[in-house]
Amino acid sequence: MKFLRIALVIGSLYFLPCELTAQWNKLPAPKGPWVGSAIYCPGGEPVPAYYIYPASNGEIIYDVECSGYDPSSPSSYEIMESKNDLGADSGEIGFSNGNNGCCYSTAMASYNNSTIAFIVGNDGIPSLYYTANNFSNVNVMSACIASYGGPVAITKNYIYAASQCSFQIPNDFLYISRTNIATNTNNCIKYYTDSSYGKLAFVNDSVGFLISAHRGDFSTIFLLKSSDYGVTWNSIFYDSTHVVTDYCFLSADTGYLIKDNDSLYKTINGGTTWNKLTLPSGSYTCIQFANNQIGYIGGRGGSLIETTNGGTSWTALISGDANTINSLYTFGPSLAYFVDSNKNIYKNQPLSGVVPSTLNIGLFPNPNNGNFTVVLQYLPVPTSLEIYDVLGQKMYNTPLVAGDNNISIQYEQKGIYIYRIIQSNGAILSWGKFVYMGNN
């Protein structure tokens, strides 16, 4: 008889997972572009050099550093593109000005998943690029970018960029530029006297948000908002003790932010007022919402939580990663990526179309006394049952056969367990929770 333990938090707030909505799989290592006499980049780069950006489903942009065979051979950087989640068809992106092999990315943003703008450094000079068709054509855009290129944001009609002239207090200034996509003309909006820019995002042509700090003082990081096409910026959130770590706005009115003390706030009036929401204990670094209901927060140790009710409650997910989750990206309600501190990329794998519509899968009875049946009428590849405790630790695994699978497990105490039925190819056929009511 197999004994399992279950960890329950008594007398304190804990959010139980309702279901494992996806399996998070690590994507292959990015590939380098060259094998040559001077530059050695054989296609097995363990991590990108600087930047990695999931642009849409399967479309990933990243850069690699390829080192020389000897110290006299300089390193080269190249922007790379994959259209199948870092699969075999990764290739170089051809810049229209011919500056291949010299560039590295500093920022990237997308609009409708295919209209993409990004800044690359070319011998220390930042340049702005734009593509409306997933890199079939790449254009150099007019821009007013200071020597330290920074984050970009793209809307239907404009590309915004934040950059800094230096990092020397008190001589550093933050520049905001706005490029008209249709006419390729640029407005160099007058400099802003704060600096040390962070995340830049616009929810429409005129309303945008930016993390910044007062003249390079990192103890004064706050959230700025512009409602006039980037011309003026006003602080909408500042805490003298804790700084803004990340934010996500779904519209000009509705937004979320997290601080470095792992607290979450929500606004529904554009930042005029903020309400604090309850989070499970953790150490969080980034936040992203797919819509008004579904959102993710990532943090250290691969911690990943999800909400399906706009942040009212959160459930713990199994990320499969032990590093810090640095950034999250969502594309619709069911597709998401995250990038960790070692620049590994993970993608969620929801239930896919490989399962026939006639498939009959189930676990019953639920609740049960430790004796239950898993029904699996279709078995195209080896399939197994996995059981997790509420903290995400795998507690049990057994292969399944087509038909009825009678499972008998004795639990140490009553409580909730998470199960999933998973194929050897990674496809999750079914998932959910069941309740053990005791065997007396």
MARKOL-699236 format. One record per atom (N, C-alpha, C): z, y, x. Coordinates in steps of 0.001 Angstrom, whole numbers, plus 500000, padded with zeros to 6 digits. Example, Ala and Ser with C-alpha at 12.3 -4.5 7.8 and 13.67 -1.06 7.14 Angstrom:
507800494310513190507800495500512300507800496700513200507080497750512850507140498940513670507870500030512900
//
This chain:
500000498813500837500000500000500000500000501250500881499131502220500565499014503435501348499947504508500801500778505055501682501701506105501275501126507447501641501198508391500739500744509753500973501907510699500768501862511818501453502856512840501213502164514052500591502903514850499886502352516072499314503312517211499601502742518335500067503564519503500400503556520456499227504730520731498687504874521664497591505789522796498030505425524008497650506266525155497943507087525444496694508390525288496797509274525480495657509975526821495794509987527571494693510717528813494687509982529971495321508737529805495695507938530900496245506539530818495676505803531887495828504471531968495233503464531232496094502705530319495498501647529620496218500504529372495245499273529524495730498115529375494872497489528006495108497455527184494092496906525845494207495396525880494032494655525121494849493218525057494661492878524379493345492026524998492559491582524361491329490522523317491608489660523578492605488640522612492954488039522996494293487485522008494964486747522291496186485322522629495781485003523910495729483707524326495197482582524102496173482870523848497424481805523641498390482372523028499650481502522395500392481837521937501721481255522952502705482049523384503671481582524357504657481155523617505907479876523709506240479315522980507361478950523927508491479251523528509710478872524304510881477394524120511160476681525222511350475252525169511633475020524863513108473804524428513478473526524133514889473702525364515775473855525131517074473964526239518015472641526993518066472680528321518155471438529089518279470648528680519512469342528841519434468447528450520512467936529674521251467738529530522550467162530589523363465649530477523416464938531558523802463481531572523700462706531111524915463308531080526110462468530883527282462900529712528150461925529146528844462150528329530025461142528828531043461604529474532124460675530086533061461218530090534468460434530630535384460806530635536789461939531594537083462001532711536360463032533710536620464134533673535580463759533424534345464714533430533247464906532010532745466131531597532646466440530236532223467172530290530903466509529854529868467100529839528539466553528617527817467123527443528052466471526192527674466530525831526207467163526632525376467219526281523960468518525634523569469518525739524401470804525159524080471933526151524210471643527412523915472671528440524038473853528100523131475070528084523661476215527705522820476572528749521780476364530028522087476669531092521137475651532201521312475456533042520294474612534216520483475260535163521490474459536081522029474987536996523028475902538039522405475438538720521366476225539803520796476359539712519277475262539530518568475285539770517131474616538621516396475141538325515219474545537288514385474641537732512934473550537534512178473491538081510828472735537137509898473414536457508978472704535742507915472093536758506949470771536787506854470088537793506052469795537297504641469615536014504455469388535438503133469496533927503290469182533189502268469314531740502300468403531138503371469008530670504441468253530071505528467735531049506552467744532331506249467226533354507160468386533900507982468367533650509292469434534088510173468830534803511367469360535985511662468917536782512789470044536802513816469711536610515075470730536606516107470086537000517431470912537262518431470372537525519748471002536592520769470258536330521818470704535436522879470566536143524217471394535727525142471283536198526518470807535049527378469720535275528113469165534255528988469350534705530435470062533933531216470412534340532570469362533908533564469339534582534715468408534233535781468894533029536564467954532407537283468326531274538118469245531687539265469106532894539740469914533352540866470465534732540549471470535198541321472099536481541008471146537662541022470043537560541776469097538671541822468226538759540572468213537714539763467417537715538534468278538229537394467887539316536755468728539887535699468698539039534435469715539222533651469719538583532339468773539320531404468256538597530426467414539205529403467978538865528040467744539767527099468218539581525729467014539525524811467160538757523760466054538646522810466597538488521403466005539219520463466321539040519052465581537814518552466293536918517906465721535664517438465824535580515920464952534769515345464930534574513901464810533095513586465593532650512622465455531301512088465314531386510581464408530601510035464207530589508593464783529348507934465452528514508719466024527294508139467399527002508737468271528014508699469655527840509134469743527314510564469088528017511483469104527705512911468485526349513196467455526009512419466718524776512649465676524936513736464739523999513769463811523904514898462803525037514968462601525785513887461538526797513930462055528176514330463216528261514980463693529541515478462668530135516430462465531435516362461481532073517222461807533522517462461115534110518421461316535509518735460764536388517621461404537533517425460888538538516510460022539492517310458776539702516919457865540557517662458018542010517264458551542828518144458665544252517874457306544916518048457029545887517187455706546513517213455470547342518458456555547750519152456355548550520355456315547701521620456379546399521460456222545517522606457454545362523471458586545837523030459781545764523864460473544420523701459773543344524018460382542022523943461173541734525211462211540934525086462936540478526246463854541507526858464097542608526159464910543656526768465992544157525836466090543551524676466865544197523619468046543347523185469055544018522717470143543319522064470559544119520842470987543416519839471287544048518562472703544594518553472888545726517898474227546274517710474646546253516251473696546195515326474054546205513908472843545803513087473114545354511875472031544959510982472528545038509547471633545354508625471973545396507209470741545012506411470940544557505180469806544141504361469942544697502957468797544789502289468726545202500895467871544177500171468416543560499122467723542505498382467307541347499278468060541125500350467923539961501223466654539931502064465687540804501837464455540743502611464101542060503275464581543191502738464368544486503361465507544712504344465188544734505628466215544674506659466033545818507652467132546428508043467134547457509075468152547079510136467845547392511392468774547068512457468536547973513657469593548124514459469540548913515688469569547954516866468686548169517842468739547406519080468797548368520246469411547913521336469471548707522548468351548325523491467623549277523976466508549060524896466787549868526154467290549189527204467673549871528439468668550994528162469600550739527265470643551701526971470282552737525933469046552715525438468604553676524430468490552954523095469291553305522119469235552604520834468008553014520029467422552040519348466253552288518502466476551646517141465892552246516107466038551762514740464767551034514324464935549831513770463808549025513327463969548689511848462836548362511231462820548127509781461766547089509454462095546189508528461114545243508011461329545074506511460253545071505759460324544902504310459971543487503886459661542618504832459134541295504471459647540224505423460940540206505653461559539166506477460865538998507821460598540121508482460130540147509855458673539726510032457893539660508963456454539474509137455861540696509829456378541868509486456032543110510173457308543869510463457425544388511674458604545144512082458158546515512549458760547569511984458369548939512295459496549671513005459119550511513961460068551425514580460189552642513680461423553017513370461646554096512419462145555344513130461841556488512510462397557748512978463902557705512809464633558199513807466093558105513736466733559163514614467935559505514237468788560377515050470019559560515388469975558863516513471043557954516892471591558393518235472912558533518313473548558918519563473510557757520556474013558008521752473873557039522844474552555713522552475585555728521702476254554495521332475882554167519888474811553398519728474373553025518394475431552221517671475499552397516365476556551746515610476055551061514370476898550960513349476540550217512145475450550909511338474695550122510591473644550633509722473888550143508308473319550876507345473340550492505937471979550825505364471501550000504443470176550214503877470262550186502355469575551121501716469501551184500260468036551060499855467741551321498594466366551204498129465436552167498848465923553367499161465038554397499713465436554907501094466639554550501593467105555149502836467721554107503765467694554436505052468457553708506069469472554682506657470730554332506602471790555148507174472278554503508473472658555328509436473202554825510692474352555716511133475367555101511697476482555832512299476476555547513786476618556582514599476601556395516046477512557423516694477797557209517947478783558028518636478204558519519957478477559774520299477891560339521512478641559919522760479922559597522651480695559133523803481981558532523290482757557999524208484079557499523867485151558286524634484844559532524935485763560371525693486421561380524767487708561199524531488454562155523721488732563384524587488486564622524156488107565025522790486615565273522616485753564708523472484329565046523432483498564100522581484095563076521994483310562136521206483135562658519779481943562442519247481630562864517890480856561749517195481045561668515907480363560671515098479167561312514411477984560709514589476761561205513979476361560292512824475892560879511750475347560133510628473871560527510485472998559545510449471577559830510247471098559146508972470101559756508320469517559209507102467999559227507253467387558048507218465943557915507368465321557562506029464330558330505614463575558046504398462578556931504704462697555817504012461866554656504318460399554925503995460126555552502861458734555747502426457973556679503355458622557748503812457941558753504640458254558607506121459204557747506462459650557580507845460024558921508471460775559697507724461312560964508226462825560885508256463425561682509140464842561531509403465591562830509211466771562714508633467722563815508576468884563489509494469068564293510522470213564129511403471343564956510814472148564319510004473234565014509338474222565492510387474729566704510209475574567291511246476733566363511596477149566427512832478140565502513331479457565623512567480157564535512586481456564460511937482508564396513032483563565148512921484499565302514027485412564108514239485318563088513404486030561852513685485096560913514437485653559817514917484855558926515751485352557502515580485007556643516563485418555235516527485066554609515186483783554635514874483276554154513598483522552655513425483496552233512168483588550818511840482502550460510850482839549665509873481865549174508906481295550314508072479960550312507905479244551294507094478526550559505970478671551030504726478017550386503580477710551426502522476526551305501905476140552155500779475872551263499579476386551652498400476175550875497192474953551356496419474479552556496704473233553081496166472738554150497132471700554886496753471130555851497689472109556913498136473056557288497281473898558444497581475344558128497923475896556991497501477319556708497650477527555668498744478300556049499758478561555145500863479985555212501347480362554253502199481720554114502703481679553795504195482712554234504911482750554065506359484196553986506838484475553024507719485764552980508411485644553845509659486595554737509847486555555616511011487963555900511490488034556611512624489327557005513190489235558445513643490341559125513610490357560534513974490239560692515488489090561157515927488825561452517331489283560344518265488932559098517893489207557976518771490628557470518767491468557990517911492857557545517829492926556332516901493058555149517462492989553937516658494208553741515762495199554568515898496339554499514984496074555276513702494920555901513589494609556718512409493374556215511687493127554921511741491939554368511081492104554449509566491040554937508892491085555093507442489707554845506863489616554878505558488366554621504849487816555935504299486538556214504625485865557425504176484862557094503079484559558108502253483564557955501203482671559195501170481361558955500974480413560039500755479711559813499423479565560883498641478850560796497361477617561696497343477258562255498503476133563195498561475152562831499684474769561536499737473767561063500688474230561212502133475523561047502370476047561044503720476323562391504330476189563469503563476374564807504130477848565101504373478699564840503401480134565063503559480880563754503335481987563608504071482787562395504006484252562767503796484888562102502836486283562367502510487097561079502589488328561199503041489199560041503132489643559611501740489506558293501440489974557762500165491092556747500355491389556384501604492516555484501846492991555676503272494298555905503416494894556046504741496347555619504654496774554850505625498157554403505726498611554708507147499630555492507296500082555904508625500667554758509424500973553643508763501579552495509444500591551364509672499731551108508684498794549989508762497373550487508524496431549930509292495057550410509248494197549510508368493088550062507896492119549302507119491374548346508048491377547068507696490689546058508499489263545826508018489079545721506712487744545487506157487767545907504694486578546078504120486477546462502715485180545916502137485094545955500816483879545543500112483823546305498798482721547048498579482511547754497321481345547114496577481592546782495302480559546211494447479759547284493735480330548461493586479684549595492937480351550853493461479932551994492934480561553244493344482013553308492891482398552493491914483746552532491365484629551382491826484103550173491891484910548977492120484838548533493568485996548455494213486033548033495603487359547400495972487359546703497104488535546027497632488674546373499109489908546359499613490136546501501045491350545694501456491354545296502725492520544627503289492985545433504495494311545344504759494905546056505885495423545050506911495813545565508065496230544678509138497597544057508898498256544389507799499478543670507410499183542655506310497886542283506193497429541228505284497704541554503821497583542816503450497738543227502063496370543602501495496192543360500215494919543552499523495079544616498449494091545513498371494099546580497374492760546614496649492826547047495387491621547142494564491581548505493883490377549074493791490172550307493043489088550091492002489226550759490869488184550717489836487705552125489496488118553099490317487699554486490080487221555162491363486560554355492205485942554910493391486893555304494485488107554805494476489060555091495527490068556171495191490012556710493975491008557716493578492401557108493543492515555908492979493775555175492985493502553733493400494523553115493996494417551737494473495598550929493948495327549705493523496380548803493072496499547646494054497728547330494447497959546228495364497927544906494609497180543924495161497079542596494577497852541603495432498213540477494820498993539461495514498079538495496241498419538197497490497674537241498302498590536110498747498047534907498966498836533875499648499183534351501053500235533828501615500599534210502983499506533777503943499224534620504927498172534326505889497971535497506814496924535422507600496567536494508523495076536738508369494697537813507669493329537991507193492592539089507955491286538889508095490466539797508904489255540349508167488745539664507146487502540112506516487491539733505036486691540471504263486614540269502817485177540480502363484749539695501375483415539856500807483416539328499378482812540086498468482672539667497079481205539455496755480929538362496011479569538091495553479264538823494258480259538987493414480123539716492154481521540145491713481649540576490481482938541089490012484023540027489909483659538755489993484628537678489828484843536876491108483779536572491833483842535638492953483924536399494279484951536091495079485115536739496370485813535835497357485673536159498642486277535382499718487035536320500655488095535802501256488797536469502336488981535452503450488649535846504681488794534968505834489783535533506823490299534642507691491289535108508644491440534182509827492567534282510491492828533538511709493067532067511400492771531242512400492952529808512235492028529199511210490893529865510938489955529350509954490435529448508528491459530265508277491959530388506904490905531044506022490699530483504847489673530950503928490179530763502509490198531845501738490638531777500352489552532344499451489570531930498197488533532307497239489187532739495930488577533730495279488964534100493926487772533926493002488038533529491786486993533445490763487338534307489562488347535178489728488742536052488621488983537482489106488168537922490060488234539308490493489425539670491340490082538686491941491208538955492826492566538783492199492630538400490911493922538188490263494675537032490903493982535944491208494582534810491899493595534275492921494133533539493910493328533052495027493636531586495272492630530824495693492795529418496032492406529195497481493071528248498130492777527914499517491583526972499579490650527266500480489502526413500720489637525755502084488917524677502283488893523987503563487673524482504325487882525311505353486761525908506069486182524983507126486979524057507640486515523188508705486493523857510068487077525042510176487050525816511412488482526119511830488702526225513149490031526554513644490070527918514309488941528615514349488877529933514965489116531023513918489161532252514362489288533373513441487959533617512736487983533758511421486788534119510670486629535625510745485539536078511370485349537503511623484553538213510547483611537527509906482749538187508918482301537187507876482072537689506659481640536883505523480389537489504924479500536646504407478263537097503772478034536262502520477692536898501418477414536184500173476024536534499671475369535553499054474048535736498461474065535029497107474407535797496077474594535197494772475959534543494691476276533967493537477626533447493307477934532131494011476912531415494517477183530078495048476824529905496516476249530909497163475833530772498557476603531750499427477218531252500491477992532113501381477942531572502799478113532487503763478236532150505176479482532833505719480028532281506808480970533058507603480692532813509080481059533803509895480895533741511344482269533848511971482592532940512911483924532948513495483945533708514811485112533738515438485300534531516649484531533995517841484068532752517794483204532199518835481733532251518436481428533004517370480078533204516866479435531912516388480270530969515940479754529825515201479504530254513766478485529679513133478128530017511765478409528827510865479093529087509763479347528069508756478695528496507447478155527521506740477510527767505449478129526845504411478369527380503219478892526498502182477770525649501612478111524427501241477131523470500730477533523060499325477096523817498311477442523440496935476696522193496510477093521655495391476445520480494840474959520729494715474136519875495311472702520132495402471917519256494444470610519499494399469733518799493480469390517385493895469956516893495010469641515533495432470299514507494531471227514918493719471913513993492819471128513885491514470719512689491088469967512547489848470746513067488649470008513592487675470659514138486482471358513061485678470971511793485891471594510699485156472859510187485832473230510802486948474387510324487678475651510440486838476410509381486805477673509364486076478798509184487080479550510241487313480644510215488271481907510664487561483010510018487871484253510461487264485461509811487897486609510442487679487898509891488107488801509898486882489310508733486513490175508654485341491163507503485508492293507499484826492770508619484001493294509767484869493414510913484270493936512103484942494679512932483908496019513009484039496933512532485087496991511005485162497568510498486272497698509055486435498992508725487166499284507416487244500513506947487889500237506353489264499119506708489882498740506179491184497681505105491101497412504613489906496326503657489683495246504340488869494064504492489447492975505167488744491646504577489184490607504947488480489268504413488719488313505550489034487489505339490050486401506261490367485097505578489987484340506207489090483079505647488606481941506291489377481067505452489928479907505934490678478738505012490370477866505451489483476795504579489030475564504636489918475511505588490836474320505751491668474772505917493110474211505142494032474673505153495412473468505140496363472777506281496544471591506313497410471928506203498888473078506734499302473525506656500692475006506340500675475584505905501803477019505620501832477846506806501323478814506488500490479613507512499815481080507135499907481932508139500000483358507856500142484177508793499279485433508397499026486405509215498332487360509811499358487553511128499297488514511806500159489570512475499295490817512430499761491922513058499044492642513996500004492949515192499510493622516220500303494908516640499593495878517076500390497035517697499774496710519168499492497644519887498873497359521252498460497251522219499625497636521782500824497491522612502013496172522361502730495360521466502185494045521221502754493993520123503792495066519372503995495073518287504966494551517010504323493577516376505004493036515127504473494086514035504581494344513375503453495402512380503386494871510964503189493620510848502730493129509512502382491612509521502382491039508392502802489579508255502799489242506780502611488320506494501711487914505112501500486462505077501045485674504097501501484287503981501019484245503554499563483168503945498894482968503607497490481739502724497332481715501985496255480561501158495916480013501620494568478796501252494255478229501580492962478981500840491865479323501563490796480073500974489704481496501495489674482427500638489232483827501035489131484554500755490437485295501763490927486122501605492122487580501788491706488350500701491748489748500763491349490602501161492552491274502280492438492084502805493523493554502688493142494362502231494093495802502107493855496520502726495048497187503846494804497876504571495870499261504945495382500252504754496222501616505137495878501932506478496529502404507417495736502731508753496222504212508870496475504562509705497427505975509922497715506658510758496635505903511670496023506478512482494963505374512954494036505762513435492897504808513915491924504146515202492420502942515471491897502285516720492274500779516671492122500136517683492665498690517861492549498016517468493853496921516724493732496078516377494871494639516820494585493914517076495648492501517441495556491666516240495985490619515948495237489724514861495640488292515367495711487516514702496522486071514910496490485364513600496810484206513427496197483352512268496413482154512760497198482014512297498430481071512888499358480162511831499977478883512166500110477911511284500741477955511433502253477421510455502963477403510504504425476509511619504947475576512111504132474721513227504554475353514589504280476597514603503787477316515845503569477278516362502150476438515803501284476351516275499899477614515871499134478200516844498441479384516579497636478940516269496211479241515064495743478807514641494422479767515093493325481050515143493648482037515545492653483295515995493378484061516856492737485297517351493320486213517804492194487458517975492497488402518447491489489829518155491905490735518164490959492141517882491226492622516833490240493633516099490634494282515198489699495789515281489904496506514872488880497960515022488875498606513632488882499493513431489829500277512200489888501583512418489103501797511582488075502924511765487177504101510863487508503984510046488557505059509123488894504738507720488416505350506733489057505034505349488725506164504656487956507054505426487371508131504826486583507844504905485091
//
